[in-house]
Amino acid sequence: MNLFAYRTTSFALKVLTAFSRARINLHNSEDLPAGGTIFVINHFTRLETLLLPYHISKLLDKPVWSLASDEFFSGLTGRYLDQVGAVSVKDPERDNLIIKSLLNENAAWIIFPEGLMVKNRKVVEHGNFMIAGDEGWHPPHTGAAALALRAEILRQRWAALKDSDPESVNELLAGFDLSATVETIESINIVPVNVTYYPLRPADKLLRG
């Protein structure tokens, strides 16, 4: 991650937000938990991939990284995404990087759990949670929850062994480039975020105005 590129992008988004007609309202931001955090967010438009890392980073006062489709990681776009903290969903080091940055609190994460934009807001089919995707209905993806659980299990083992068996802790953390001498964090959290737009069809408002 290139901190200069990250901060420059944040400044550009701040200016863009100030000059746009969009009014962005954040709710319950005072209830954000301490510790390593994954924000699990519904993906309705491409706008979320630009604005949400900026606004959440402002709330947390630390970088917010995100996963992005592998198709974007080529050429200038790919280099730019690398610099601002986006990681390809097909990066072989993806999981280790997420777990490491959660445990040392270097960054929070945004994950769009379905890995694509979901336009259909219906999430229940025949009494079961289901998502409408390109290939029909399927159960919600659980990758973000699995990563959070892996990080929390590792955190708890780290906390339990750090005083009595630091050598075992170093072995446990070796794959994540972490040291037992680092203070363990309070918790690993998943924060669900629901993004809604009003009006749902901005063109309607433009036609009326």
Contacts in CASP RR format, 6 or more apart in sequence:
PFRMAT RR
TARGET T0000
AUTHOR 0000-0000-0000
METHOD contacts of the structure
MODEL  1
MNLFAYRTTSFALKVLTAFSRARINLHNSEDLPAGGTIFVINHFTRLETL
LLPYHISKLLDKPVWSLASDEFFSGLTGRYLDQVGAVSVKDPERDNLIIK
SLLNENAAWIIFPEGLMVKNRKVVEHGNFMIAGDEGWHPPHTGAAALALR
AEILRQRWAALKDSDPESVNELLAGFDLSATVETIESINIVPVNVTYYPL
RPADKLLRG
1 63 0 8 1.000
1 65 0 8 1.000
1 82 0 8 1.000
1 83 0 8 1.000
1 84 0 8 1.000
1 85 0 8 1.000
2 82 0 8 1.000
2 83 0 8 1.000
2 84 0 8 1.000
3 63 0 8 1.000
5 80 0 8 1.000
5 83 0 8 1.000
5 84 0 8 1.000
6 63 0 8 1.000
6 83 0 8 1.000
6 84 0 8 1.000
6 85 0 8 1.000
9 54 0 8 1.000
9 84 0 8 1.000
10 54 0 8 1.000
10 57 0 8 1.000
13 50 0 8 1.000
13 51 0 8 1.000
13 54 0 8 1.000
14 54 0 8 1.000
17 24 0 8 1.000
17 51 0 8 1.000
17 54 0 8 1.000
24 51 0 8 1.000
24 55 0 8 1.000
26 55 0 8 1.000
26 59 0 8 1.000
29 59 0 8 1.000
32 59 0 8 1.000
32 60 0 8 1.000
32 191 0 8 1.000
33 187 0 8 1.000
33 189 0 8 1.000
33 191 0 8 1.000
34 185 0 8 1.000
34 186 0 8 1.000
34 187 0 8 1.000
35 105 0 8 1.000
35 185 0 8 1.000
35 186 0 8 1.000
35 187 0 8 1.000
35 188 0 8 1.000
35 189 0 8 1.000
36 102 0 8 1.000
36 103 0 8 1.000
36 105 0 8 1.000
36 108 0 8 1.000
36 151 0 8 1.000
36 185 0 8 1.000
36 187 0 8 1.000
36 188 0 8 1.000
36 189 0 8 1.000
37 60 0 8 1.000
37 102 0 8 1.000
37 108 0 8 1.000
37 109 0 8 1.000
37 188 0 8 1.000
37 189 0 8 1.000
37 190 0 8 1.000
37 191 0 8 1.000
38 98 0 8 1.000
38 102 0 8 1.000
38 108 0 8 1.000
38 109 0 8 1.000
38 110 0 8 1.000
38 111 0 8 1.000
38 144 0 8 1.000
38 147 0 8 1.000
38 148 0 8 1.000
38 188 0 8 1.000
38 189 0 8 1.000
38 190 0 8 1.000
38 191 0 8 1.000
39 52 0 8 1.000
39 56 0 8 1.000
39 64 0 8 1.000
39 108 0 8 1.000
39 109 0 8 1.000
39 110 0 8 1.000
39 111 0 8 1.000
39 191 0 8 1.000
39 193 0 8 1.000
40 111 0 8 1.000
40 112 0 8 1.000
40 113 0 8 1.000
40 144 0 8 1.000
40 190 0 8 1.000
40 191 0 8 1.000
40 192 0 8 1.000
40 193 0 8 1.000
41 48 0 8 1.000
41 52 0 8 1.000
41 110 0 8 1.000
41 111 0 8 1.000
41 112 0 8 1.000
41 192 0 8 1.000
41 193 0 8 1.000
41 194 0 8 1.000
41 195 0 8 1.000
42 112 0 8 1.000
42 118 0 8 1.000
42 193 0 8 1.000
42 194 0 8 1.000
42 195 0 8 1.000
43 49 0 8 1.000
43 112 0 8 1.000
43 114 0 8 1.000
43 115 0 8 1.000
43 116 0 8 1.000
43 117 0 8 1.000
43 118 0 8 1.000
44 117 0 8 1.000
44 118 0 8 1.000
44 119 0 8 1.000
44 195 0 8 1.000
44 197 0 8 1.000
45 117 0 8 1.000
45 197 0 8 1.000
46 117 0 8 1.000
48 112 0 8 1.000
48 195 0 8 1.000
49 66 0 8 1.000
49 68 0 8 1.000
49 112 0 8 1.000
52 64 0 8 1.000
52 66 0 8 1.000
52 110 0 8 1.000
52 193 0 8 1.000
52 195 0 8 1.000
53 64 0 8 1.000
53 65 0 8 1.000
53 66 0 8 1.000
53 84 0 8 1.000
53 110 0 8 1.000
56 64 0 8 1.000
56 108 0 8 1.000
56 110 0 8 1.000
57 63 0 8 1.000
57 64 0 8 1.000
57 108 0 8 1.000
60 108 0 8 1.000
62 105 0 8 1.000
62 106 0 8 1.000
62 107 0 8 1.000
62 108 0 8 1.000
63 85 0 8 1.000
63 106 0 8 1.000
63 107 0 8 1.000
63 108 0 8 1.000
64 107 0 8 1.000
64 108 0 8 1.000
64 109 0 8 1.000
64 110 0 8 1.000
65 85 0 8 1.000
65 86 0 8 1.000
65 87 0 8 1.000
65 101 0 8 1.000
65 107 0 8 1.000
65 108 0 8 1.000
65 109 0 8 1.000
65 110 0 8 1.000
66 85 0 8 1.000
66 86 0 8 1.000
66 87 0 8 1.000
66 109 0 8 1.000
66 110 0 8 1.000
66 111 0 8 1.000
66 112 0 8 1.000
67 86 0 8 1.000
67 87 0 8 1.000
67 88 0 8 1.000
67 89 0 8 1.000
67 94 0 8 1.000
67 109 0 8 1.000
67 110 0 8 1.000
67 111 0 8 1.000
67 112 0 8 1.000
67 115 0 8 1.000
68 81 0 8 1.000
68 86 0 8 1.000
68 87 0 8 1.000
68 88 0 8 1.000
68 89 0 8 1.000
69 88 0 8 1.000
69 89 0 8 1.000
69 115 0 8 1.000
69 116 0 8 1.000
70 88 0 8 1.000
70 89 0 8 1.000
70 90 0 8 1.000
72 78 0 8 1.000
72 81 0 8 1.000
72 86 0 8 1.000
72 88 0 8 1.000
73 81 0 8 1.000
73 82 0 8 1.000
73 88 0 8 1.000
85 107 0 8 1.000
87 94 0 8 1.000
87 97 0 8 1.000
87 98 0 8 1.000
88 94 0 8 1.000
89 115 0 8 1.000
91 97 0 8 1.000
95 147 0 8 1.000
95 150 0 8 1.000
96 175 0 8 1.000
96 176 0 8 1.000
98 109 0 8 1.000
98 147 0 8 1.000
98 151 0 8 1.000
99 147 0 8 1.000
99 150 0 8 1.000
99 151 0 8 1.000
99 154 0 8 1.000
99 176 0 8 1.000
100 106 0 8 1.000
100 176 0 8 1.000
100 177 0 8 1.000
100 178 0 8 1.000
101 107 0 8 1.000
101 109 0 8 1.000
102 109 0 8 1.000
102 148 0 8 1.000
102 151 0 8 1.000
102 188 0 8 1.000
103 151 0 8 1.000
103 154 0 8 1.000
103 155 0 8 1.000
103 158 0 8 1.000
103 176 0 8 1.000
103 178 0 8 1.000
103 184 0 8 1.000
103 185 0 8 1.000
103 188 0 8 1.000
104 178 0 8 1.000
104 182 0 8 1.000
104 185 0 8 1.000
105 185 0 8 1.000
111 143 0 8 1.000
111 144 0 8 1.000
111 147 0 8 1.000
113 140 0 8 1.000
113 141 0 8 1.000
113 142 0 8 1.000
113 143 0 8 1.000
113 144 0 8 1.000
114 131 0 8 1.000
114 133 0 8 1.000
114 140 0 8 1.000
114 141 0 8 1.000
115 141 0 8 1.000
116 133 0 8 1.000
116 134 0 8 1.000
118 131 0 8 1.000
118 132 0 8 1.000
118 133 0 8 1.000
120 131 0 8 1.000
120 132 0 8 1.000
120 133 0 8 1.000
122 132 0 8 1.000
123 129 0 8 1.000
123 130 0 8 1.000
123 131 0 8 1.000
123 140 0 8 1.000
124 130 0 8 1.000
125 137 0 8 1.000
128 139 0 8 1.000
129 139 0 8 1.000
129 140 0 8 1.000
130 137 0 8 1.000
130 138 0 8 1.000
130 139 0 8 1.000
130 140 0 8 1.000
131 137 0 8 1.000
131 138 0 8 1.000
131 139 0 8 1.000
131 140 0 8 1.000
131 141 0 8 1.000
144 190 0 8 1.000
145 190 0 8 1.000
148 188 0 8 1.000
148 189 0 8 1.000
148 190 0 8 1.000
151 188 0 8 1.000
152 187 0 8 1.000
152 188 0 8 1.000
154 172 0 8 1.000
154 173 0 8 1.000
154 176 0 8 1.000
155 184 0 8 1.000
155 185 0 8 1.000
155 187 0 8 1.000
155 188 0 8 1.000
157 169 0 8 1.000
157 172 0 8 1.000
158 169 0 8 1.000
158 172 0 8 1.000
158 173 0 8 1.000
158 180 0 8 1.000
158 184 0 8 1.000
159 184 0 8 1.000
161 168 0 8 1.000
161 169 0 8 1.000
161 172 0 8 1.000
162 169 0 8 1.000
162 180 0 8 1.000
162 184 0 8 1.000
166 180 0 8 1.000
166 181 0 8 1.000
169 180 0 8 1.000
170 179 0 8 1.000
170 180 0 8 1.000
173 179 0 8 1.000
173 180 0 8 1.000
199 205 0 8 1.000
END
